Amino acid sequence: MLMKYIILFLLPLVISCGQATVKDKDVVVAGVKTKPIPALTPANVHDQFTKKGFKLDKTSSGDMVTWTSAENNEMHEFKVITTATNTDKVLSVEASVFSMLTMDQSTKDFIGDVASIPYKYADPQKAKEWAVANFEKGGHTIIGDVNFEVMINSETRRVLKISAK
């Protein structure tokens, strides 16, 4: 009998904890509810690029933080911009490449590297292969509840956008 009361007492607590976890996934930014990319932090995105010599810049505005890694050389401009909350919940990642002449293997590799960032339920190899395969024509796909979109702005500019579904 005592066990019955303990179970009846604990059941609402267990149920409410599970529901709170689901609600915690949403983030409210400027009054709009949005979902962060699961288990992705700005460090997951930018550490690999700063190790390659990219310059990292961080700016804050209200509840939002923007991280930008950039690298310029005589042929290309590479940029990765991560938008996150002050609590490091990443809302989007945008990679852009601008080429002075034509797109080459290094530009495809860059977009593929950004697409392969790790997050919960990610398939980095699939994401990289998809981004490289759609580099010339553009497109949209979903991998592990995350949107991927390759946009062609011109013959010399490509953009990869990654955001939660």
C-alpha positions as CSV (number, residue, x, y, z in Angstrom):
1,M,0.0,0.0,0.0
2,L,2.8,2.4,0.9
3,M,4.4,1.6,-2.5
4,K,1.2,2.6,-4.3
5,Y,1.3,6.0,-2.6
6,I,5.0,6.5,-3.4
7,I,4.3,5.6,-7.1
8,L,1.3,7.9,-7.2
9,F,3.4,10.7,-5.7
10,L,6.4,10.3,-8.0
11,L,4.5,9.7,-11.3
12,P,3.5,13.3,-11.8
13,L,7.0,14.4,-11.0
14,V,8.5,12.0,-13.5
15,I,6.0,13.0,-16.2
16,S,6.6,16.7,-15.7
17,C,10.4,16.3,-15.9
18,G,10.1,14.6,-19.2
19,Q,7.9,17.4,-20.5
20,A,10.2,20.1,-19.2
21,T,13.1,18.5,-21.2
22,V,11.1,18.8,-24.4
23,K,10.2,22.4,-23.8
24,D,13.8,23.3,-22.9
25,K,14.8,22.5,-26.5
26,D,13.0,25.6,-27.8
27,V,14.7,29.0,-27.5
28,V,12.9,32.3,-27.6
29,V,14.7,35.0,-29.5
30,A,13.1,38.4,-30.0
31,G,9.7,36.9,-29.1
32,V,10.0,34.0,-31.6
33,K,10.3,30.4,-30.6
34,T,13.0,28.5,-32.4
35,K,15.0,25.3,-32.0
36,P,18.8,25.2,-31.6
37,I,20.8,22.6,-33.4
38,P,21.0,19.7,-30.9
39,A,24.2,19.4,-28.9
40,L,26.2,21.8,-31.1
41,T,28.3,24.6,-29.6
42,P,30.2,27.4,-31.2
43,A,33.4,25.7,-30.1
44,N,32.4,22.6,-32.1
45,V,32.2,24.7,-35.2
46,H,35.1,27.1,-34.9
47,D,37.9,25.2,-33.1
48,Q,38.7,23.3,-36.3
49,F,39.0,26.5,-38.3
50,T,41.1,28.5,-35.9
51,K,43.5,25.5,-35.8
52,K,43.8,26.0,-39.6
53,G,44.7,29.7,-39.2
54,F,41.2,31.3,-39.5
55,K,40.8,34.5,-37.5
56,L,38.0,34.3,-35.0
57,D,35.8,37.2,-34.0
58,K,32.9,37.2,-31.5
59,T,30.3,39.9,-31.1
60,S,27.3,40.1,-28.8
61,S,24.0,41.9,-29.2
62,G,21.3,41.4,-26.6
63,D,20.6,37.7,-26.2
64,M,22.5,36.7,-29.3
65,V,26.2,36.0,-29.9
66,T,27.8,35.8,-33.4
67,W,31.0,33.9,-33.9
68,T,32.8,34.5,-37.2
69,S,35.9,32.6,-38.5
70,A,37.4,34.0,-41.6
71,E,40.4,33.3,-43.8
72,N,41.4,35.2,-46.9
73,N,44.1,34.4,-49.4
74,E,44.9,35.6,-52.9
75,M,42.3,33.2,-54.4
76,H,39.5,32.8,-51.9
77,E,37.6,34.3,-49.0
78,F,36.3,31.7,-46.6
79,K,33.9,32.6,-43.8
80,V,31.9,30.6,-41.1
81,I,29.3,32.5,-39.1
82,T,27.6,30.9,-36.1
83,T,24.6,32.5,-34.5
84,A,24.0,31.4,-30.9
85,T,22.3,32.4,-27.8
86,N,24.2,33.7,-24.8
87,T,23.9,30.1,-23.4
88,D,25.8,28.7,-26.5
89,K,22.8,27.2,-28.1
90,V,23.6,27.3,-31.8
91,L,20.7,28.5,-33.9
92,S,22.4,28.5,-37.3
93,V,25.7,28.1,-39.1
94,E,26.4,29.8,-42.4
95,A,29.5,29.1,-44.4
96,S,30.3,31.2,-47.4
97,V,33.1,31.0,-50.0
98,F,34.0,33.7,-52.5
99,S,36.5,32.8,-55.2
100,M,38.4,35.5,-57.2
101,L,38.4,33.3,-60.3
102,T,36.6,29.9,-60.2
103,M,35.6,27.4,-57.7
104,D,38.2,24.7,-57.1
105,Q,38.7,21.7,-54.9
106,S,39.6,23.8,-51.8
107,T,36.2,25.6,-52.0
108,K,34.4,22.2,-52.1
109,D,36.5,20.9,-49.3
110,F,35.7,23.9,-47.1
111,I,31.9,23.6,-47.6
112,G,32.2,19.8,-47.0
113,D,34.2,20.4,-43.8
114,V,31.5,22.8,-42.4
115,A,28.7,20.4,-43.4
116,S,30.4,17.7,-41.4
117,I,30.2,19.5,-38.0
118,P,29.1,17.1,-35.2
119,Y,25.7,17.5,-33.5
120,K,23.3,15.1,-31.9
121,Y,22.1,12.5,-34.5
122,A,24.5,13.9,-37.1
123,D,25.9,11.8,-39.9
124,P,29.0,13.9,-40.8
125,Q,30.1,11.7,-43.7
126,K,26.6,11.9,-45.3
127,A,26.4,15.6,-44.8
128,K,29.8,16.2,-46.3
129,E,29.1,14.1,-49.3
130,W,25.7,15.8,-49.8
131,A,27.3,19.3,-49.6
132,V,30.1,18.5,-52.0
133,A,27.7,16.8,-54.5
134,N,25.3,19.8,-54.4
135,F,28.1,22.4,-54.5
136,E,27.6,23.2,-58.2
137,K,23.8,23.0,-58.4
138,G,22.5,23.9,-54.9
139,G,19.8,22.1,-53.0
140,H,18.2,21.3,-49.7
141,T,18.2,18.3,-47.5
142,I,17.6,17.2,-43.9
143,I,20.0,15.1,-41.9
144,G,19.2,14.2,-38.3
145,D,16.5,16.9,-37.9
146,V,18.9,19.6,-39.2
147,N,18.3,21.5,-42.4
148,F,21.1,21.9,-44.9
149,E,20.9,24.2,-47.9
150,V,23.5,25.1,-50.5
151,M,22.8,28.3,-52.3
152,I,24.5,29.6,-55.4
153,N,24.7,33.4,-55.3
154,S,26.9,33.7,-58.4
155,E,29.6,31.8,-60.4
156,T,32.1,32.7,-57.7
157,R,30.1,32.5,-54.5
158,R,28.5,29.6,-52.6
159,V,26.7,29.6,-49.2
160,L,25.9,26.6,-47.0
161,K,23.2,27.3,-44.4
162,I,22.6,24.8,-41.5
163,S,19.7,25.2,-39.0
164,A,17.4,23.2,-36.9
165,K,14.3,21.8,-38.5
